[in-house]
Each structure stands twice: as C-alpha cells, then as structure tokens.
Amino acid sequence: MYIENYEMALAAKMVAGVDVWVNNPMKPLEASGTSGMKAALNGVPSLSVLDGWWIEGHVEGVTGWSIGSAESEGDQSMDAQDLYLKLERVILPLFYGLPFAYAEVMRSAIALNGSFFNTQRMVEQYVRNAYFPADDIIPAPAKESVAL
C-alpha cells in the first residue's frame, strides 16, 4: 500500500511540473501510453513518436506534436533530428512567444484526448472486442467526430 501511494504521489508531482510530455520509445515498442494519457488529462501536450496510443491521439499542433514520421521507421537519427527541430522551431517559440496559443494546445489536449482516452472506453472496447467479439451485448458507442 505504501509503495502504491508513493508512486501515485510521485506521478502527480511529475505531471504537475511538466509543460510538454516527451515520449520517444523505439518504434514499435511503445506500451499502452497511459503516462501520455495522464499528462493530457492534466493539460500537458505530448511530443511523441507515432506509436501506441499517440497514433490515434495525435493531431499535429492541436493536441501536441509528433516525432518523426512513418518514413523514419527504424531510423533513430531522423527521429532525433525531428525532435530537436520541433523543440527549437515550433514548441519553444510557441511556449515562450505565444503563451495563449500554447495554452490552447493544452486545452485541446484535455478536450480531445482527455475525453476520448479514458477507462470507460477502454473497458467497453475490451469487453466488445476481446471477451465477447461475436455478441452484441454492449452497443457500440456513437462515433464522435471532431471538426478541426
């Protein structure tokens, strides 16, 4: 119990002090991405490789930024170059030069990613796709579209 509470407290402090969530695992080794989802719920945009949940959650410049592209698959030097270019030319100028625009990206991370990537949707998908794939026990939620 103590370790669990300590880890939760540590995670809360880490997320509270973050302005951009940098996530750069080697593709395709991203796990579930719950840390990035937790960051989004706290208004922290992500800068991440296009792997795992970020493939679905990424809207460039709206919910955060991508590192690399599909073409850079397996080429870490291209990903590294893209990471530094995005920080230098996009994210830092926005953060320091246009703080209200950066705050809009933060709000979009909460509104778009926080509302979609949640436990309720995850459990519904597991039940529907893994446990009862042929049954219509749980009606599929209405697909929401977001106009950007």
DRENGU-522630 format. One record per residue: chain; residue number from 0; x, y, z negated of N, C-alpha, C in turn. Coordinates in nm, 4 decimals. Layout:
N
{A,NUM,{X,Y,Z},{X,Y,Z},{X,Y,Z}}
...
This chain:
148
{A,0,{0.0828,-0.1194,0.0000},{0.0000,0.0000,0.0000},{0.0870,0.1254,0.0000}}
{A,1,{0.1930,0.1250,-0.0810},{0.2799,0.2422,-0.0897},{0.3442,0.2714,0.0447}}
{A,2,{0.3949,0.1684,0.1119},{0.4611,0.1879,0.2408},{0.3630,0.2426,0.3428}}
{A,3,{0.2416,0.1881,0.3446},{0.1401,0.2339,0.4379},{0.1097,0.3819,0.4160}}
{A,4,{0.0902,0.4232,0.2906},{0.0618,0.5636,0.2607},{0.1808,0.6524,0.2957}}
{A,5,{0.3013,0.6038,0.2692},{0.4221,0.6803,0.3019},{0.4315,0.7016,0.4526}}
{A,6,{0.4066,0.5947,0.5308},{0.4141,0.6058,0.6764},{0.3088,0.7021,0.7302}}
{A,7,{0.1899,0.6976,0.6736},{0.0837,0.7890,0.7168},{0.1212,0.9336,0.6842}}
{A,8,{0.1748,0.9558,0.5667},{0.2149,1.0908,0.5264},{0.3286,1.1413,0.6139}}
{A,9,{0.4242,1.0548,0.6431},{0.5364,1.0932,0.7287},{0.4877,1.1267,0.8695}}
{A,10,{0.3986,1.0432,0.9229},{0.3438,1.0687,1.0563},{0.2688,1.2013,1.0606}}
{A,11,{0.1931,1.2311,0.9554},{0.1176,1.3568,0.9506},{0.2121,1.4763,0.9529}}
{A,12,{0.3229,1.4677,0.8809},{0.4204,1.5769,0.8804},{0.4895,1.5906,1.0147}}
{A,13,{0.5214,1.4779,1.0766},{0.5892,1.4830,1.2061},{0.5008,1.5469,1.3126}}
{A,14,{0.3770,1.5040,1.3210},{0.2860,1.5557,1.4233},{0.2557,1.7026,1.3997}}
{A,15,{0.2445,1.7426,1.2732},{0.2120,1.8820,1.2409},{0.3218,1.9782,1.2840}}
{A,16,{0.4444,1.9314,1.2934},{0.5552,2.0195,1.3278},{0.6008,2.0087,1.4718}}
{A,17,{0.5183,1.9564,1.5601},{0.5588,1.9313,1.6986},{0.4851,2.0249,1.7934}}
{A,18,{0.5586,2.0800,1.8897},{0.4973,2.1662,1.9905},{0.4770,2.0943,2.1231}}
{A,19,{0.5579,1.9928,2.1505},{0.5392,1.9087,2.2690},{0.5877,1.7690,2.2312}}
{A,20,{0.5097,1.6670,2.2690},{0.5412,1.5293,2.2344},{0.6190,1.4680,2.3504}}
{A,21,{0.7498,1.4487,2.3321},{0.8346,1.3916,2.4368},{0.8389,1.2407,2.4179}}
{A,22,{0.8034,1.1698,2.5242},{0.7991,1.0241,2.5207},{0.8623,0.9725,2.6486}}
{A,23,{0.9754,0.9057,2.6338},{1.0443,0.8604,2.7546},{1.0949,0.7168,2.7454}}
{A,24,{1.0033,0.6208,2.7251},{1.0470,0.4812,2.7275},{1.0823,0.4396,2.8702}}
{A,25,{1.1573,0.3338,2.8824},{1.1865,0.2814,3.0162},{1.0590,0.2199,3.0725}}
{A,26,{1.0234,0.2611,3.1930},{0.9052,0.2049,3.2582},{0.9357,0.0614,3.2984}}
{A,27,{0.8499,-0.0307,3.2857},{0.7132,-0.0309,3.2365},{0.7024,-0.0822,3.0924}}
{A,28,{0.7832,-0.0319,3.0027},{0.7890,-0.0855,2.8670},{0.7113,-0.0046,2.7644}}
{A,29,{0.6317,0.0919,2.8060},{0.5516,0.1695,2.7109},{0.4502,0.0781,2.6443}}
{A,30,{0.4400,0.0921,2.5154},{0.3399,0.0148,2.4414},{0.2048,0.0843,2.4574}}
{A,31,{0.1235,0.0819,2.3581},{-0.0112,0.1363,2.3704},{-0.0145,0.2878,2.3794}}
{A,32,{0.0835,0.3566,2.3248},{0.0847,0.5022,2.3332},{0.0062,0.5723,2.2256}}
{A,33,{-0.0210,0.5042,2.1150},{-0.1035,0.5658,2.0111},{-0.0389,0.6897,1.9511}}
{A,34,{0.0930,0.6988,1.9516},{0.1560,0.8193,1.8960},{0.1237,0.9415,1.9815}}
{A,35,{0.1257,0.9255,2.1125},{0.0893,1.0361,2.2006},{-0.0572,1.0726,2.1894}}
{A,36,{-0.1415,0.9726,2.1685},{-0.2846,0.9987,2.1495},{-0.3077,1.0749,2.0198}}
{A,37,{-0.2349,1.0364,1.9145},{-0.2473,1.1060,1.7861},{-0.1986,1.2500,1.8010}}
{A,38,{-0.0916,1.2686,1.8755},{-0.0421,1.4039,1.8993},{-0.1482,1.4874,1.9710}}
{A,39,{-0.2123,1.4299,2.0729},{-0.3156,1.5018,2.1480},{-0.4305,1.5438,2.0569}}
{A,40,{-0.4710,1.4564,1.9655},{-0.5781,1.4913,1.8722},{-0.5401,1.6093,1.7840}}
{A,41,{-0.4103,1.6310,1.7683},{-0.3614,1.7421,1.6877},{-0.3188,1.8612,1.7732}}
{A,42,{-0.3581,1.8619,1.8995},{-0.3300,1.9752,1.9868},{-0.1886,1.9796,2.0394}}
{A,43,{-0.1228,1.8655,2.0460},{0.0151,1.8610,2.0950},{0.0146,1.8015,2.2357}}
{A,44,{0.0506,1.8805,2.3366},{0.0600,1.8265,2.4718},{0.1786,1.7301,2.4825}}
{A,45,{0.1706,1.6375,2.5770},{0.2771,1.5398,2.5973},{0.3624,1.5739,2.7174}}
{A,46,{0.4875,1.5367,2.7070},{0.5817,1.5344,2.8193},{0.6298,1.3905,2.8215}}
{A,47,{0.5786,1.3114,2.9159},{0.5995,1.1674,2.9091},{0.6157,1.1060,3.0468}}
{A,48,{0.6811,0.9897,3.0495},{0.6872,0.9123,3.1731},{0.5468,0.8633,3.2055}}
{A,49,{0.5212,0.8418,3.3323},{0.3898,0.7945,3.3757},{0.3825,0.6435,3.3561}}
{A,50,{0.3526,0.6056,3.2334},{0.3419,0.4663,3.1950},{0.2451,0.4570,3.0782}}
{A,51,{0.1872,0.3410,3.0566},{0.0959,0.3237,2.9446},{-0.0258,0.4138,2.9571}}
{A,52,{-0.0684,0.4671,2.8442},{-0.1897,0.5494,2.8395},{-0.1739,0.6787,2.9182}}
{A,53,{-0.0504,0.7281,2.9338},{-0.0288,0.8579,2.9961},{-0.0649,0.8580,3.1441}}
{A,54,{-0.0675,0.7402,3.2057},{-0.1140,0.7330,3.3448},{-0.2591,0.7810,3.3522}}
{A,55,{-0.3391,0.7426,3.2540},{-0.4795,0.7846,3.2503},{-0.4973,0.9234,3.1900}}
{A,56,{-0.4186,0.9576,3.0873},{-0.4380,1.0809,3.0125},{-0.3709,1.2030,3.0719}}
{A,57,{-0.2850,1.1812,3.1690},{-0.2054,1.2894,3.2252},{-0.2829,1.3707,3.3285}}
{A,58,{-0.2910,1.4992,3.3040},{-0.3365,1.5954,3.4045},{-0.2295,1.7045,3.4022}}
{A,59,{-0.1452,1.7061,3.5028},{-0.0266,1.7919,3.5053},{-0.0604,1.9376,3.4765}}
{A,60,{0.0052,1.9912,3.3720},{-0.0124,2.1302,3.3338},{-0.1420,2.1580,3.2595}}
{A,61,{-0.2261,2.0567,3.2408},{-0.3537,2.0748,3.1732},{-0.3521,2.0047,3.0371}}
{A,62,{-0.3147,1.8761,3.0361},{-0.3044,1.8018,2.9098},{-0.1591,1.7808,2.8695}}
{A,63,{-0.0687,1.8197,2.9551},{0.0751,1.8026,2.9314},{0.1457,1.7905,3.0652}}
{A,64,{0.2603,1.7215,3.0650},{0.3427,1.7132,3.1847},{0.4005,1.5737,3.1990}}
{A,65,{0.4282,1.5357,3.3226},{0.4874,1.4045,3.3482},{0.6388,1.4178,3.3595}}
{A,66,{0.7052,1.3084,3.3306},{0.8495,1.2958,3.3550},{0.8637,1.1994,3.4711}}
{A,67,{0.9231,1.2456,3.5779},{0.9429,1.1597,3.6938},{0.8157,1.1393,3.7724}}
{A,68,{0.8215,1.0394,3.8599},{0.7085,1.0082,3.9461},{0.7125,0.8595,3.9772}}
{A,69,{0.6192,0.8150,4.0564},{0.6184,0.6742,4.0962},{0.7448,0.6404,4.1754}}
{A,70,{0.7967,0.7376,4.2483},{0.9169,0.7152,4.3285},{1.0419,0.6983,4.2419}}
{A,71,{1.0397,0.7515,4.1206},{1.1586,0.7428,4.0353},{1.1603,0.6163,3.9507}}
{A,72,{1.0703,0.5239,3.9779},{1.0615,0.3974,3.9035},{1.1978,0.3305,3.8954}}
{A,73,{1.2457,0.3133,3.7738},{1.3721,0.2440,3.7515},{1.4954,0.3312,3.7649}}
{A,74,{1.4811,0.4552,3.8067},{1.5956,0.5454,3.8212},{1.5945,0.6461,3.7074}}
{A,75,{1.6663,0.6127,3.6004},{1.6658,0.6981,3.4816},{1.7305,0.8333,3.5075}}
{A,76,{1.8232,0.8419,3.6003},{1.8864,0.9716,3.6278},{1.7857,1.0691,3.6875}}
{A,77,{1.6943,1.0195,3.7719},{1.5898,1.1067,3.8277},{1.4935,1.1507,3.7182}}
{A,78,{1.4572,1.0586,3.6280},{1.3695,1.0942,3.5168},{1.4354,1.1975,3.4264}}
{A,79,{1.5637,1.1790,3.3960},{1.6355,1.2735,3.3091},{1.6392,1.4118,3.3727}}
{A,80,{1.6681,1.4167,3.5017},{1.6725,1.5455,3.5724},{1.5359,1.6132,3.5678}}
{A,81,{1.4299,1.5368,3.5896},{1.2950,1.5932,3.5878},{1.2581,1.6424,3.4487}}
{A,82,{1.2963,1.5671,3.3449},{1.2677,1.6080,3.2075},{1.3295,1.7447,3.1784}}
{A,83,{1.4579,1.7617,3.2110},{1.5251,1.8892,3.1833},{1.4695,2.0026,3.2690}}
{A,84,{1.4367,1.9738,3.3947},{1.3793,2.0784,3.4802},{1.2432,2.1239,3.4283}}
{A,85,{1.1586,2.0290,3.3884},{1.0267,2.0667,3.3357},{1.0402,2.1488,3.2079}}
{A,86,{1.1303,2.1069,3.1189},{1.1509,2.1845,2.9965},{1.1981,2.3259,3.0290}}
{A,87,{1.3005,2.3359,3.1136},{1.3624,2.4649,3.1426},{1.2744,2.5587,3.2244}}
{A,88,{1.2047,2.5056,3.3237},{1.1349,2.5916,3.4189},{0.9842,2.6009,3.3990}}
{A,89,{0.9265,2.5077,3.3238},{0.7810,2.5079,3.3081},{0.7410,2.5242,3.1614}}
{A,90,{0.7832,2.4308,3.0782},{0.7299,2.4242,2.9418},{0.7826,2.5368,2.8536}}
{A,91,{0.9135,2.5559,2.8489},{0.9681,2.6617,2.7622},{0.9264,2.8023,2.8057}}
{A,92,{0.9271,2.8348,2.9360},{0.8754,2.9671,2.9748},{0.7278,2.9863,2.9381}}
{A,93,{0.6493,2.8802,2.9482},{0.5086,2.8889,2.9103},{0.4949,2.9077,2.7594}}
{A,94,{0.5677,2.8281,2.6829},{0.5596,2.8327,2.5370},{0.6019,2.9696,2.4826}}
{A,95,{0.7157,3.0199,2.5309},{0.7671,3.1475,2.4791},{0.7138,3.2698,2.5519}}
{A,96,{0.6861,3.2572,2.6819},{0.6446,3.3733,2.7598},{0.4952,3.3937,2.7704}}
{A,97,{0.4203,3.2834,2.7670},{0.2746,3.2913,2.7813},{0.2083,3.2053,2.6733}}
{A,98,{0.2202,3.2457,2.5479},{0.1704,3.1613,2.4387},{0.0203,3.1325,2.4459}}
{A,99,{-0.0580,3.2244,2.5009},{-0.2013,3.1982,2.5123},{-0.2279,3.0907,2.6172}}
{A,100,{-0.1495,3.0885,2.7242},{-0.1633,2.9839,2.8253},{-0.1183,2.8490,2.7685}}
{A,101,{-0.0134,2.8504,2.6876},{0.0312,2.7268,2.6237},{-0.0767,2.6763,2.5280}}
{A,102,{-0.1397,2.7671,2.4561},{-0.2477,2.7289,2.3648},{-0.3641,2.6669,2.4417}}
{A,103,{-0.3862,2.7088,2.5652},{-0.4910,2.6488,2.6472},{-0.4572,2.5033,2.6804}}
{A,104,{-0.3299,2.4738,2.7065},{-0.2879,2.3352,2.7288},{-0.3110,2.2550,2.6012}}
{A,105,{-0.2823,2.3143,2.4867},{-0.3059,2.2473,2.3585},{-0.4544,2.2153,2.3410}}
{A,106,{-0.5401,2.3115,2.3715},{-0.6846,2.2890,2.3594},{-0.7325,2.1815,2.4564}}
{A,107,{-0.6758,2.1804,2.5768},{-0.7139,2.0786,2.6751},{-0.6708,1.9394,2.6308}}
{A,108,{-0.5561,1.9303,2.5649},{-0.5114,1.8001,2.5134},{-0.6134,1.7459,2.4137}}
{A,109,{-0.6640,1.8333,2.3287},{-0.7662,1.7906,2.2316},{-0.8964,1.7576,2.3042}}
{A,110,{-0.9420,1.8480,2.3890},{-1.0731,1.8329,2.4523},{-1.0788,1.7127,2.5460}}
{A,111,{-0.9790,1.6966,2.6297},{-0.9835,1.5892,2.7294},{-0.9317,1.4572,2.6742}}
{A,112,{-0.8096,1.4575,2.6198},{-0.7518,1.3322,2.5721},{-0.8103,1.2891,2.4382}}
{A,113,{-0.8290,1.3840,2.3490},{-0.8827,1.3505,2.2178},{-1.0239,1.2959,2.2238}}
{A,114,{-1.1024,1.3442,2.3192},{-1.2404,1.2967,2.3283},{-1.2518,1.1622,2.3984}}
{A,115,{-1.1531,1.1258,2.4780},{-1.1609,1.0012,2.5544},{-1.0813,0.8876,2.4906}}
{A,116,{-0.9603,0.9160,2.4463},{-0.8747,0.8117,2.3898},{-0.9010,0.8009,2.2405}}
{A,117,{-1.0005,0.7194,2.2075},{-1.0387,0.7038,2.0683},{-1.0708,0.5576,2.0397}}
{A,118,{-1.0837,0.5264,1.9131},{-1.1043,0.3883,1.8706},{-1.2370,0.3321,1.9191}}
{A,119,{-1.3422,0.4136,1.9194},{-1.4732,0.3641,1.9628},{-1.4674,0.3131,2.1062}}
{A,120,{-1.4100,0.3902,2.1960},{-1.3990,0.3479,2.3358},{-1.3119,0.2241,2.3476}}
{A,121,{-1.2009,0.2208,2.2740},{-1.1098,0.1079,2.2800},{-1.1797,-0.0217,2.2378}}
{A,122,{-1.2515,-0.0178,2.1261},{-1.3205,-0.1379,2.0777},{-1.4272,-0.1809,2.1777}}
{A,123,{-1.5033,-0.0860,2.2310},{-1.6046,-0.1197,2.3310},{-1.5417,-0.1878,2.4521}}
{A,124,{-1.4279,-0.1377,2.4980},{-1.3615,-0.1984,2.6130},{-1.3091,-0.3377,2.5807}}
{A,125,{-1.2522,-0.3554,2.4619},{-1.2057,-0.4886,2.4225},{-1.3218,-0.5874,2.4203}}
{A,126,{-1.4312,-0.5476,2.3585},{-1.5458,-0.6377,2.3489},{-1.5967,-0.6713,2.4880}}
{A,127,{-1.6140,-0.5715,2.5705},{-1.6707,-0.5914,2.7038},{-1.5743,-0.6666,2.7966}}
{A,128,{-1.4460,-0.6337,2.7930},{-1.3524,-0.6901,2.8901},{-1.2792,-0.8148,2.8423}}
{A,129,{-1.2571,-0.8274,2.7114},{-1.1793,-0.9401,2.6617},{-1.2644,-1.0460,2.5933}}
{A,130,{-1.3560,-1.0045,2.5109},{-1.4317,-1.1014,2.4322},{-1.5559,-1.1528,2.5034}}
{A,131,{-1.6262,-1.0666,2.5735},{-1.7494,-1.1069,2.6422},{-1.7492,-1.0514,2.7851}}
{A,132,{-1.6528,-1.0904,2.8674},{-1.6427,-1.0291,3.0004},{-1.7601,-1.0586,3.0932}}
{A,133,{-1.8280,-1.1709,3.0751},{-1.9378,-1.2045,3.1651},{-2.0729,-1.1608,3.1113}}
{A,134,{-2.0771,-1.1221,2.9855},{-2.2041,-1.0848,2.9231},{-2.2280,-0.9347,2.9339}}
{A,135,{-2.3527,-0.9001,2.9356},{-2.3904,-0.7587,2.9333},{-2.4468,-0.7254,2.7965}}
{A,136,{-2.3772,-0.7680,2.6919},{-2.4236,-0.7444,2.5551},{-2.4184,-0.5964,2.5216}}
{A,137,{-2.3104,-0.5336,2.5611},{-2.2925,-0.3918,2.5305},{-2.2982,-0.3161,2.6619}}
{A,138,{-2.3920,-0.2249,2.6753},{-2.3978,-0.1486,2.8007},{-2.2735,-0.0612,2.8156}}
{A,139,{-2.2261,-0.0511,2.9367},{-2.1087,0.0316,2.9640},{-2.1428,0.1772,2.9387}}
{A,140,{-2.0514,0.2516,2.8745},{-2.0784,0.3937,2.8541},{-2.0808,0.4666,2.9874}}
{A,141,{-2.1588,0.5715,2.9930},{-2.1664,0.6512,3.1149},{-2.0306,0.7103,3.1442}}
{A,142,{-1.9877,0.6995,3.2668},{-1.8583,0.7544,3.3063},{-1.8710,0.9047,3.3130}}
{A,143,{-1.7860,0.9698,3.2340},{-1.7877,1.1161,3.2335},{-1.6839,1.1663,3.3305}}
{A,144,{-1.7191,1.2650,3.4053},{-1.6213,1.3265,3.4940},{-1.5924,1.4666,3.4421}}
{A,145,{-1.4691,1.5046,3.4558},{-1.4273,1.6350,3.4095},{-1.3841,1.7165,3.5307}}
{A,146,{-1.4491,1.8254,3.5516},{-1.4128,1.9128,3.6635},{-1.3018,2.0042,3.6169}}
{A,147,{-1.1937,2.0050,3.6891},{-1.0791,2.0906,3.6542},{-1.0566,2.1969,3.7581}}
